[in-house]
Amino acid sequence: MAEFPLKQRFVLDTSVFLSEEIRGDEEDLETAVEHLLDLIAEAKLSLNISCYIPPSVHEELTQLLADRGVDDEVVSKLNAWVIKKNPARFEVMIPAEIVYGFIAEMSERVDRGLRVSEKAVRKAEESNGDDGHSYPTEVDEVISDLRREYRDTLRRGVLDSREDFDLLVLARELDAGVVTEDTGIIRWAEDFGLRYLKGRDFPSLLEKYLEANGSTR
């Protein structure tokens, strides 16, 4: 195997494997995931490209694959070629400005979420004049809208889980590229000064690397 002084590392998010964007024509989830893992294996053997995943993300991913009926053999390939590693949470330094910005943004999002709640309550009040048969249904619709809008207001484009944070800290620790379809992770990868790539582009990137190296599949 040739020597590659600038070793490439990538940290993979759950969305990379589940995105329909990585599937070819008429490919189902299992076939697409296995194809991606075969590319990762060949990139490791031919180019010494390493792919990592935090244990928290790995647990989430394997559960989702199991729920979708993906064969255990495919999960075995995942375990063989994607390295599980905990981020060094006590060692990796995060700039205070990033933390400050996160706190300010979450405070603003809570305020926006409260305004969404107020709007939903007012809609429920307006429906109070309807007859007894339609009123419960109208209120149920208002509550459903409230849940959806509140969730979108607070969560879209922001780090909202320890899995997301583990992914970014590990990538910073390893000086690795982040591979994800999650817009919130992409935004924070920019703030962290990390390289990132959309999951849909990852299979073709590996194929181009292998082609340039003269590797065949």
C-alpha positions as CSV (number, residue, x, y, z in Angstrom):
1,M,0.0,0.0,0.0
2,A,1.3,3.4,-0.9
3,E,2.1,6.0,1.7
4,F,-0.2,8.9,2.1
5,P,1.4,11.6,4.4
6,L,-1.8,13.7,4.5
7,K,-4.0,11.1,6.0
8,Q,-7.7,11.7,5.3
9,R,-10.2,11.2,8.2
10,F,-13.9,11.6,8.1
11,V,-16.5,11.5,10.9
12,L,-19.9,10.2,9.8
13,D,-23.3,11.1,10.9
14,T,-26.4,8.9,10.9
15,S,-27.9,10.9,8.1
16,V,-25.2,9.8,5.7
17,F,-26.4,6.2,5.7
18,L,-30.2,6.9,5.8
19,S,-30.4,9.6,3.2
20,E,-32.2,8.7,0.0
21,E,-29.7,10.9,-1.8
22,I,-27.0,8.1,-1.6
23,R,-29.3,5.6,-3.3
24,G,-29.0,4.7,-7.0
25,D,-31.9,3.9,-9.2
26,E,-34.1,1.2,-7.6
27,E,-31.6,0.8,-4.7
28,D,-33.2,0.1,-1.3
29,L,-31.7,1.2,2.0
30,E,-29.8,-2.0,2.7
31,T,-28.2,-2.1,-0.8
32,A,-27.2,1.6,-0.6
33,V,-25.7,1.2,2.9
34,E,-23.7,-1.9,1.9
35,H,-22.4,-0.2,-1.2
36,L,-21.2,2.8,0.9
37,L,-19.5,0.5,3.4
38,D,-17.8,-1.3,0.5
39,L,-16.4,2.0,-0.7
40,I,-15.3,2.9,2.8
41,A,-13.5,-0.5,3.1
42,E,-11.7,-0.1,-0.2
43,A,-10.7,3.5,0.5
44,K,-9.2,2.3,3.8
45,L,-7.3,-0.5,2.2
46,S,-6.1,1.4,-0.9
47,L,-5.8,4.9,0.4
48,N,-5.6,4.7,4.2
49,I,-8.7,6.8,4.4
50,S,-10.3,6.3,7.9
51,C,-13.9,6.8,8.8
52,Y,-15.0,7.3,12.4
53,I,-18.3,7.4,14.3
54,P,-18.9,8.4,18.0
55,P,-20.5,5.5,20.0
56,S,-23.6,7.6,20.7
57,V,-24.1,8.0,16.9
58,H,-23.3,4.4,16.3
59,E,-25.9,3.3,18.8
60,E,-28.5,5.5,17.2
61,L,-27.6,4.3,13.7
62,T,-27.6,0.6,14.4
63,Q,-31.0,0.9,16.1
64,L,-32.4,2.7,13.1
65,L,-31.0,0.1,10.7
66,A,-32.4,-2.7,12.8
67,D,-35.8,-1.0,12.8
68,R,-35.7,-0.9,9.0
69,G,-34.9,-4.6,8.7
70,V,-31.3,-4.1,7.5
71,D,-29.4,-7.5,7.6
72,D,-26.9,-8.1,10.5
73,E,-24.2,-8.8,7.9
74,V,-24.4,-5.2,6.8
75,V,-24.1,-4.0,10.4
76,S,-21.1,-6.3,10.8
77,K,-19.5,-4.4,7.9
78,L,-20.2,-1.1,9.6
79,N,-18.5,-2.4,12.8
80,A,-15.5,-3.6,10.8
81,W,-14.8,-0.5,8.7
82,V,-16.1,2.5,10.6
83,I,-14.1,3.1,13.7
84,K,-16.0,3.8,16.9
85,K,-14.3,6.4,19.1
86,N,-15.4,8.6,21.9
87,P,-14.5,12.3,21.6
88,A,-12.0,13.6,24.1
89,R,-14.6,15.9,25.7
90,F,-12.3,17.1,28.5
91,E,-9.3,17.8,26.2
92,V,-10.8,19.4,23.1
93,M,-11.0,23.1,23.5
94,I,-14.1,25.0,22.3
95,P,-13.8,28.7,21.8
96,A,-15.9,30.7,24.3
97,E,-17.4,32.8,21.5
98,I,-19.0,29.7,20.1
99,V,-20.5,28.8,23.4
100,Y,-21.7,32.4,24.0
101,G,-23.3,32.4,20.6
102,F,-25.1,29.1,21.3
103,I,-26.5,30.4,24.6
104,A,-27.7,33.6,23.0
105,E,-29.3,31.7,20.1
106,M,-31.1,29.3,22.4
107,S,-32.5,32.2,24.5
108,E,-33.8,33.8,21.3
109,R,-35.3,30.5,20.1
110,V,-37.2,30.0,23.5
111,D,-38.7,33.5,23.0
112,R,-39.8,32.6,19.5
113,G,-41.1,29.3,20.7
114,L,-43.2,31.1,23.3
115,R,-44.7,33.3,20.6
116,V,-45.6,30.2,18.6
117,S,-47.4,28.9,21.7
118,E,-49.3,32.2,22.2
119,K,-50.4,32.1,18.6
120,A,-51.7,28.5,19.0
121,V,-53.6,29.4,22.2
122,R,-55.3,32.4,20.5
123,K,-56.4,30.1,17.7
124,A,-57.8,27.7,20.2
125,E,-59.7,30.6,21.9
126,E,-61.1,31.6,18.5
127,S,-62.4,28.1,17.9
128,N,-64.2,28.1,21.3
129,G,-67.3,29.4,19.8
130,D,-67.9,26.4,17.6
131,D,-70.4,23.7,18.5
132,G,-69.5,20.8,20.8
133,H,-69.0,18.3,18.0
134,S,-66.3,20.3,16.1
135,Y,-64.6,22.0,19.0
136,P,-62.4,19.1,20.2
137,T,-61.2,18.4,16.7
138,E,-60.3,22.0,16.1
139,V,-58.3,22.1,19.3
140,D,-56.5,18.9,18.4
141,E,-55.5,20.4,15.1
142,V,-54.2,23.5,16.9
143,I,-52.2,21.4,19.4
144,S,-50.7,19.4,16.5
145,D,-49.7,22.6,14.7
146,L,-48.2,23.9,17.9
147,R,-46.0,20.8,18.4
148,R,-44.7,20.9,14.8
149,E,-44.1,24.7,14.7
150,Y,-42.5,24.8,18.2
151,R,-40.2,21.9,17.4
152,D,-39.2,23.5,14.1
153,T,-38.6,26.9,15.8
154,L,-36.4,25.5,18.5
155,R,-34.6,22.7,16.8
156,R,-34.0,23.5,13.1
157,G,-30.5,24.6,12.3
158,V,-29.2,24.1,15.9
159,L,-27.4,21.4,17.8
160,D,-30.2,19.5,19.6
161,S,-28.6,16.3,20.8
162,R,-25.5,14.9,22.4
163,E,-24.9,12.8,19.3
164,D,-24.5,16.0,17.2
165,F,-22.1,17.5,19.7
166,D,-20.1,14.3,19.9
167,L,-19.7,14.3,16.2
168,L,-18.3,17.8,16.1
169,V,-16.0,17.4,19.0
170,L,-14.6,14.2,17.6
171,A,-14.0,15.8,14.2
172,R,-12.2,18.7,15.9
173,E,-10.1,16.3,17.9
174,L,-9.1,14.3,14.8
175,D,-8.9,17.3,12.4
176,A,-11.4,15.3,10.3
177,G,-14.0,16.2,7.8
178,V,-17.7,16.0,8.9
179,V,-20.0,14.1,6.6
180,T,-23.7,14.8,7.2
181,E,-27.0,15.8,5.7
182,D,-28.0,17.7,8.8
183,T,-28.1,21.5,8.2
184,G,-27.7,22.2,11.9
185,I,-24.5,20.2,12.1
186,I,-23.2,21.8,8.9
187,R,-23.8,25.3,10.3
188,W,-21.9,24.4,13.5
189,A,-19.1,22.7,11.6
190,E,-18.6,26.1,9.9
191,D,-18.4,27.8,13.3
192,F,-16.0,25.1,14.5
193,G,-13.8,25.7,11.5
194,L,-14.2,22.1,10.3
195,R,-14.2,20.7,6.8
196,Y,-17.6,19.2,5.9
197,L,-19.3,17.4,3.1
198,K,-22.9,16.5,2.4
199,G,-23.6,12.8,2.8
200,R,-25.0,12.7,-0.7
201,D,-21.6,13.6,-2.1
202,F,-19.5,11.2,0.0
203,P,-19.9,8.0,-2.1
204,S,-18.9,9.8,-5.3
205,L,-15.9,11.5,-3.5
206,L,-14.6,8.1,-2.5
207,E,-15.1,6.7,-6.0
208,K,-13.1,9.6,-7.4
209,Y,-10.3,9.1,-4.9
210,L,-10.2,5.4,-5.8
211,E,-10.3,6.1,-9.5
212,A,-7.5,8.6,-9.3
213,N,-5.4,6.0,-7.4
214,G,-6.1,3.4,-10.1
215,S,-8.1,1.2,-7.8
216,T,-10.8,-0.9,-9.2
217,R,-14.0,-2.2,-7.6
